[in-house]
Amino acid sequence: METAELEKLIKGRRSIRFWDDKPVPEELLLKAVELASWAPNGANAQIWNFYIVLDKSKIKAIGDAAAANMKNMMSWPEMANFKGFTPPPPPPGVEPPPPPKRSPLSDAPAMILIGAKRRENPMDKMIAERAKTDEQAAQRLQWSGAIDSRIQSVASGIGYLLLVLHQMGLGATWMTGPISQAKGDIEKILNVPPDVDIIALVPVGYSTYTPVSFRKLVNDVCQVIK
Ligand SMILES: Cc1cc2nc3c(=O)[nH]c(=O)nc-3n(C[C@H](O)[C@H](O)[C@H](O)COP(=O)(O)O)c2cc1C
């Protein structure tokens, strides 16, 4: 594959939140997850768990749980001062996307949820113990928390997953908002084992609407040190 082809693929992927009725074939989703599992990941421990959900009632239950928890949060007095997330404005001359006609979550034809297994790392345990009395170990413990190899590993798989889905002609969006709203409910709906945290969900479907996006210039986000 030429770099120009890869560039086209990468730049053509958008977060899709608008759905057609067309069902998504299970085999495609399984293939996408299989390819995602070839992403680099810490110690090749492959601590990810993917859940492909095609059952409409479960997709709706997940969407409803997130909406209910959000509604509850909106009733907090503290929320009166909260302006909410405002997406960056589109570049000049580009139309902002219309509001979705269907719920990006509850009406998604399919959904992939991504879990991260919790595993006890003997090295981490030892450092945590030593950090109680050793400043250097305490610093190391803090750095290790900032690095969060567990989440980085699973995120690496999600990045691959989105690109493969896009190559397959499917729309998808990486979402953590609904998980922060209703992680417990969602894990119950899916019967997720207690040693797994669902960290993201990806609604998937065919879509005729592709929004625009933009990125900062590479020179604004990258320093070449030589
Ligand atoms: C960690 C992470 C969390 C995200 N959470 C949400 C979310 O909760 N809801 C949502 O609509 N989009 C979510 N997104 C999608 C981003 O908003 C989107 O990738 C970004 O605006 C750039 O748009 P693009 O993917 O079309 O290029 C998330 C993306 C990432 C990587």
The ligand as an ORCA input file, in Angstrom:
! r2SCAN-3c Opt
* xyz 0 1
  C     -10.956      8.903     24.334
  C     -12.052      9.437     23.442
  C     -13.308      9.662     23.981
  C     -14.350     10.130     23.166
  N     -15.616     10.251     23.699
  C     -16.626     10.666     22.932
  C     -17.946     10.715     23.452
  O     -18.195     10.384     24.600
  N     -18.941     11.127     22.627
  C     -18.708     11.468     21.331
  O     -19.665     11.835     20.629
  N     -17.461     11.431     20.782
  C     -16.421     11.017     21.547
  N     -15.153     10.923     21.015
  C     -14.913     11.245     19.579
  C     -14.213     12.592     19.422
  O     -15.106     13.632     19.746
  C     -13.707     12.725     17.973
  O     -12.765     11.723     17.703
  C     -13.054     14.083     17.733
  O     -13.986     15.135     17.874
  C     -12.417     14.203     16.340
  O     -13.380     13.941     15.331
  P     -13.099     12.821     14.224
  O     -12.967     11.484     14.943
  O     -14.290     12.824     13.295
  O     -11.855     13.180     13.505
  C     -14.110     10.425     21.798
  C     -12.831     10.183     21.260
  C     -11.826      9.671     22.066
  C     -10.465      9.350     21.458
*
